[in-house]
Amino acid sequence: MNNKIKNILVIGGAGYIGSVITEEITTKYNVIVYDNLSTGYKKLVNKNAKFIKGDMLNTTLLAKIIKLQKIDVVILMAASIVVSESTKKPLEYFQNNIGGLLSVLKAMKIGKCNKLLFASSAAVYGNCKLICINEECDKSPCNPYGWSKLICEQIIQNVAQSFNLNYILFRIFNVAGASNTGKTGLMNTNSTLLIHCINKSIINKNKFQIFGHSYNTIDGTASRDYIHVSDVANAFCMGVKHLLSHANTRFIFNIGQNKGYTVKQVYDLATKLLKIKSNFEFCKNRIGDPSKLLANNKKITSILKWRPKKTLQDMIISDYYFQLKNNK
């Protein structure tokens, strides 16, 4: 890798994870954020990044930007991501997620950029039989969102040979928390991400709803692997560095803590940390929710030398204070 500062395009960089990634990589690279602001917020875009409003389905505009800005690496974060919504609007999810990827790949080919970091999801695994899921686990998604991500992965792998595409696909587990600076975090008040929802219920003094308590887990509530958004951003930063310094890079990595917590365990910890009285109720299971998703992160720790640094407590507290400041 030469000493020239590289140009990175973050598609969906005004969203939750995308904005934290942008904050992380602007210290090392020239960053262009491309977002249609349908679920993102321009105020979350780091001041050191250039912002361009546009949709990932606009292949012509994307190709023009990639070519004129001399983009070295594309990070694709933009997607429709709500599992429950995907069961009600599968066509819209396939159109946006799969159609969006196809548009980005076409634009990259036209603009002669062959390095891609793609935000996939642990939802591709579905109800994997392994207790600790590695990247080779059988994949059978439980919902259209998971299927859309799995199909995107397959497309990337299938087209890679056509223009020497180098890629890293990150299967991200359950993200929570705000950035290290506290300037970026989850603004979407309609989010279904667990820790955000717990903190929202605490702030608004509402009864928290736990969906399902008959899963095969220690307390009957669904178990997940939670990862701090700053750790996710660090993984993407290391992924960019790897793509820029290694030829013929084609990897799939889990991003998770390698540790699971049930919904009830997370709720109980939040009420303890924030010193509030427990106030919850059990509701019916949500369609498309697997009972357990726990990451085996040995591959990424071995190859990228990435390690998660933040705890579940960090996720709860940083999200709580970000919400207090921003989601009023």
C-alpha positions as CSV (number, residue, x, y, z in Angstrom):
1,M,0.0,0.0,0.0
2,N,1.5,3.4,-1.0
3,N,1.4,6.5,1.1
4,K,-1.3,8.3,-0.8
5,I,-4.4,8.8,1.4
6,K,-7.1,6.4,0.1
7,N,-10.7,7.3,-0.7
8,I,-13.5,5.3,0.9
9,L,-17.2,5.4,-0.1
10,V,-19.6,4.6,2.7
11,I,-23.0,3.8,1.3
12,G,-25.5,4.2,4.1
13,G,-23.0,6.3,6.1
14,A,-25.7,8.5,7.7
15,G,-27.3,5.5,9.4
16,Y,-26.5,4.0,12.8
17,I,-23.6,1.7,12.2
18,G,-22.5,3.5,9.1
19,S,-22.1,6.8,10.9
20,V,-19.9,5.2,13.6
21,I,-17.8,3.5,11.0
22,T,-17.4,6.9,9.2
23,E,-16.3,8.5,12.5
24,E,-13.7,5.8,12.9
25,I,-12.2,5.8,9.4
26,T,-12.1,9.6,8.8
27,T,-9.0,9.6,11.0
28,K,-7.2,7.6,8.4
29,Y,-8.9,8.0,5.0
30,N,-10.7,10.5,2.8
31,V,-14.4,9.5,3.3
32,I,-17.4,10.1,1.1
33,V,-20.8,9.3,2.6
34,Y,-23.6,8.4,0.2
35,D,-27.1,8.1,1.8
36,N,-30.7,8.8,0.7
37,L,-31.5,9.7,4.4
38,S,-34.6,7.5,4.4
39,T,-33.6,6.1,7.7
40,G,-30.3,8.0,8.2
41,Y,-29.6,11.5,9.6
42,K,-27.2,14.0,8.0
43,K,-26.3,15.4,11.4
44,L,-24.7,12.0,12.3
45,V,-22.2,12.3,9.4
46,N,-18.8,13.2,10.6
47,K,-17.8,16.8,9.7
48,N,-14.6,15.5,8.1
49,A,-16.5,13.4,5.6
50,K,-18.0,14.6,2.4
51,F,-21.7,14.0,2.1
52,I,-23.6,13.2,-1.1
53,K,-27.4,12.5,-1.0
54,G,-28.4,9.7,-3.3
55,D,-30.0,6.3,-3.5
56,M,-28.0,3.1,-3.9
57,L,-30.5,2.0,-6.6
58,N,-29.2,5.0,-8.7
59,T,-26.4,3.1,-10.5
60,T,-25.5,6.0,-12.8
61,L,-24.9,8.4,-10.0
62,L,-23.0,5.9,-8.0
63,A,-20.8,5.0,-10.9
64,K,-20.1,8.7,-11.5
65,I,-19.1,9.2,-7.9
66,I,-16.9,6.2,-7.7
67,K,-15.1,7.3,-10.9
68,L,-14.8,11.0,-10.1
69,Q,-13.8,10.6,-6.5
70,K,-11.4,7.8,-7.4
71,I,-12.8,5.5,-4.8
72,D,-10.5,2.7,-3.5
73,V,-12.9,0.8,-1.3
74,V,-16.7,0.7,-1.1
75,I,-18.4,0.0,2.2
76,L,-22.0,-1.0,1.7
77,M,-24.1,-0.5,4.9
78,A,-27.4,0.6,3.3
79,A,-30.2,-1.9,3.7
80,S,-33.7,-2.5,5.1
81,I,-33.1,-4.3,8.3
82,V,-36.2,-4.8,10.5
83,V,-36.8,-8.6,10.8
84,S,-40.5,-8.3,11.7
85,E,-41.2,-5.8,8.9
86,S,-39.5,-8.1,6.4
87,T,-42.1,-10.8,7.1
88,K,-44.8,-8.3,6.2
89,K,-43.0,-6.7,3.2
90,P,-40.8,-9.4,1.7
91,L,-40.9,-7.9,-1.8
92,E,-39.8,-4.5,-0.6
93,Y,-36.9,-6.1,1.3
94,F,-35.7,-8.1,-1.6
95,Q,-36.0,-5.1,-3.9
96,N,-34.1,-2.8,-1.7
97,N,-31.4,-5.1,-0.3
98,I,-30.7,-7.3,-3.4
99,G,-31.5,-4.7,-6.0
100,G,-29.4,-2.2,-4.1
101,L,-26.4,-4.6,-4.0
102,L,-26.7,-5.3,-7.8
103,S,-26.8,-1.5,-8.4
104,V,-23.6,-1.0,-6.3
105,L,-21.8,-3.9,-8.0
106,K,-22.6,-2.5,-11.4
107,A,-21.5,0.9,-10.4
108,M,-18.2,-0.5,-9.0
109,K,-17.6,-2.3,-12.3
110,I,-18.2,0.8,-14.3
111,G,-16.1,3.0,-12.0
112,K,-13.3,0.4,-11.8
113,C,-13.3,-0.1,-8.1
114,N,-12.8,-3.7,-7.0
115,K,-12.7,-3.6,-3.2
116,L,-16.0,-4.1,-1.2
117,L,-16.8,-4.4,2.5
118,F,-20.4,-5.6,2.8
119,A,-22.5,-5.5,6.0
120,S,-24.2,-8.9,6.2
121,S,-26.0,-10.3,9.2
122,A,-26.2,-13.2,11.7
123,A,-29.7,-13.6,10.4
124,V,-28.3,-15.7,7.5
125,Y,-27.9,-18.6,10.0
126,G,-31.5,-19.0,11.1
127,N,-31.8,-21.8,13.6
128,C,-28.3,-23.2,13.2
129,K,-27.8,-26.3,15.3
130,L,-24.4,-25.3,16.5
131,I,-24.3,-23.7,20.0
132,C,-21.5,-21.3,18.9
133,I,-22.0,-20.5,15.2
134,N,-19.0,-20.4,12.9
135,E,-18.9,-19.2,9.3
136,E,-19.3,-22.7,7.9
137,C,-22.5,-23.4,9.8
138,D,-25.5,-24.4,7.6
139,K,-27.5,-21.4,6.7
140,S,-31.3,-21.4,6.7
141,P,-32.7,-18.0,7.4
142,C,-36.0,-17.7,9.4
143,N,-37.2,-14.5,7.7
144,P,-37.0,-12.5,4.4
145,Y,-34.4,-10.1,5.8
146,G,-32.0,-13.0,6.5
147,W,-32.7,-14.5,3.1
148,S,-32.0,-11.1,1.4
149,K,-28.6,-10.9,3.1
150,L,-27.7,-14.5,2.3
151,I,-28.6,-14.0,-1.4
152,C,-26.5,-10.9,-1.4
153,E,-23.5,-12.9,-0.1
154,Q,-24.0,-15.5,-2.8
155,I,-24.2,-12.8,-5.5
156,I,-21.0,-11.2,-4.3
157,Q,-19.2,-14.5,-4.4
158,N,-20.6,-15.5,-7.8
159,V,-19.7,-12.2,-9.5
160,A,-16.2,-11.8,-7.9
161,Q,-14.4,-13.5,-10.8
162,S,-16.0,-11.3,-13.4
163,F,-14.0,-8.2,-12.5
164,N,-11.5,-9.4,-9.9
165,L,-13.6,-8.3,-7.0
166,N,-12.0,-8.4,-3.6
167,Y,-14.4,-8.5,-0.7
168,I,-14.9,-9.0,3.0
169,L,-18.4,-9.9,4.2
170,F,-19.1,-9.2,7.8
171,R,-21.9,-11.2,9.4
172,I,-22.8,-8.8,12.2
173,F,-24.6,-10.0,15.3
174,N,-26.7,-7.8,17.6
175,V,-25.3,-4.3,17.6
176,A,-25.8,-1.8,20.5
177,G,-24.3,1.3,22.1
178,A,-23.1,4.7,20.9
179,S,-19.7,5.7,19.5
180,N,-16.7,6.3,21.8
181,T,-17.2,10.1,21.5
182,G,-20.9,9.9,22.1
183,K,-21.5,11.9,19.0
184,T,-23.1,9.1,16.9
185,G,-25.5,6.4,17.8
186,L,-29.0,5.0,17.1
187,M,-31.4,7.8,16.3
188,N,-34.2,5.7,14.9
189,T,-36.9,5.6,17.7
190,N,-38.7,2.8,15.8
191,S,-35.8,0.5,16.0
192,T,-36.4,-3.1,17.2
193,L,-32.8,-3.5,18.5
194,L,-33.1,-4.9,22.0
195,I,-30.9,-2.7,24.1
196,H,-32.2,0.4,22.4
197,C,-35.8,-0.7,23.1
198,I,-35.0,-1.5,26.7
199,N,-33.5,1.9,27.3
200,K,-36.3,3.6,25.5
201,S,-38.9,1.9,27.7
202,I,-36.9,3.0,30.8
203,I,-36.6,6.6,29.7
204,N,-40.3,6.8,28.8
205,K,-41.3,4.9,31.9
206,N,-43.2,2.3,29.8
207,K,-43.7,-1.4,30.4
208,F,-41.1,-3.4,28.4
209,Q,-42.4,-6.2,26.3
210,I,-40.4,-9.4,26.0
211,F,-41.5,-11.4,23.0
212,G,-41.6,-15.1,23.9
213,H,-40.6,-17.0,27.0
214,S,-40.8,-20.6,25.8
215,Y,-37.5,-20.8,23.9
216,N,-34.9,-23.5,24.7
217,T,-32.7,-21.2,26.8
218,I,-31.9,-20.8,30.5
219,D,-34.9,-18.6,31.2
220,G,-37.1,-19.2,28.2
221,T,-36.3,-15.9,26.5
222,A,-34.3,-15.7,23.2
223,S,-30.6,-15.6,23.5
224,R,-28.3,-13.4,21.4
225,D,-24.7,-12.3,21.0
226,Y,-24.4,-8.6,21.5
227,I,-21.6,-6.5,20.1
228,H,-20.8,-2.8,20.7
229,V,-21.1,-0.6,17.6
230,S,-17.6,0.8,18.3
231,D,-16.2,-2.7,18.1
232,V,-18.0,-3.2,14.8
233,A,-16.6,0.1,13.4
234,N,-13.1,-1.1,14.4
235,A,-13.6,-4.3,12.5
236,F,-14.6,-2.4,9.4
237,C,-11.6,-0.1,9.8
238,M,-9.3,-3.2,10.0
239,G,-11.2,-4.7,7.0
240,V,-10.4,-1.6,4.9
241,K,-6.8,-1.8,5.8
242,H,-6.6,-5.5,4.9
243,L,-8.3,-4.9,1.5
244,L,-5.9,-2.1,0.7
245,S,-2.8,-4.1,1.6
246,H,-3.7,-7.7,0.4
247,A,-4.4,-8.9,-3.1
248,N,-7.0,-11.6,-3.7
249,T,-8.9,-11.0,-0.5
250,R,-12.2,-12.9,-0.2
251,F,-13.3,-13.5,3.4
252,I,-16.5,-14.0,5.4
253,F,-16.3,-13.1,9.1
254,N,-18.6,-13.2,12.1
255,I,-18.5,-10.0,14.2
256,G,-19.7,-10.9,17.7
257,Q,-18.5,-11.3,21.3
258,N,-18.5,-15.1,21.4
259,K,-20.8,-14.7,24.4
260,G,-24.6,-14.9,24.6
261,Y,-27.2,-13.2,26.8
262,T,-31.0,-13.8,27.0
263,V,-33.4,-11.0,26.6
264,K,-34.3,-11.3,30.3
265,Q,-30.7,-11.2,31.4
266,V,-30.1,-8.0,29.4
267,Y,-33.2,-6.4,30.8
268,D,-32.3,-7.3,34.3
269,L,-28.8,-5.9,33.9
270,A,-30.1,-2.6,32.5
271,T,-32.5,-2.1,35.4
272,K,-29.7,-2.9,37.8
273,L,-27.2,-0.5,36.2
274,L,-29.8,2.3,35.8
275,K,-31.3,1.6,39.2
276,I,-34.9,1.4,38.2
277,K,-37.7,-0.9,39.2
278,S,-38.4,-3.9,36.9
279,N,-41.5,-3.3,34.7
280,F,-42.0,-5.8,31.9
281,E,-44.5,-8.3,30.5
282,F,-44.2,-11.4,28.3
283,C,-45.8,-11.3,24.9
284,K,-46.2,-13.9,22.1
285,N,-43.1,-15.0,20.2
286,R,-42.4,-12.9,17.1
287,I,-42.5,-14.7,13.7
288,G,-39.1,-15.4,12.3
289,D,-37.1,-15.1,15.6
290,P,-34.7,-18.0,16.2
291,S,-34.1,-19.1,19.8
292,K,-30.3,-18.7,19.9
293,L,-27.7,-16.8,17.9
294,L,-24.2,-16.9,19.3
295,A,-21.0,-16.0,17.3
296,N,-17.9,-18.0,17.0
297,N,-15.4,-15.1,16.3
298,K,-12.2,-17.2,16.0
299,K,-11.8,-16.6,12.3
300,I,-11.8,-12.8,12.5
301,T,-9.6,-12.7,15.6
302,S,-7.1,-15.0,13.8
303,I,-6.9,-13.3,10.4
304,L,-7.6,-9.6,11.1
305,K,-6.4,-9.7,14.7
306,W,-9.6,-8.0,15.8
307,R,-10.8,-8.3,19.4
308,P,-14.0,-6.9,20.9
309,K,-13.2,-4.5,23.7
310,K,-16.5,-3.3,25.0
311,T,-18.8,-5.1,27.5
312,L,-22.6,-5.5,27.7
313,Q,-22.6,-2.8,30.4
314,D,-20.8,-0.4,28.0
315,M,-23.5,-1.0,25.4
316,I,-26.4,-0.3,27.8
317,I,-24.9,2.8,29.4
318,S,-23.6,4.4,26.1
319,D,-27.0,3.9,24.4
320,Y,-28.9,5.2,27.4
321,Y,-27.0,8.5,27.6
322,F,-27.1,8.9,23.8
323,Q,-30.9,8.5,23.9
324,L,-31.2,10.9,26.7
325,K,-29.4,13.5,24.7
326,N,-30.8,12.9,21.2
327,N,-34.0,11.0,21.2
328,K,-36.4,13.4,22.9
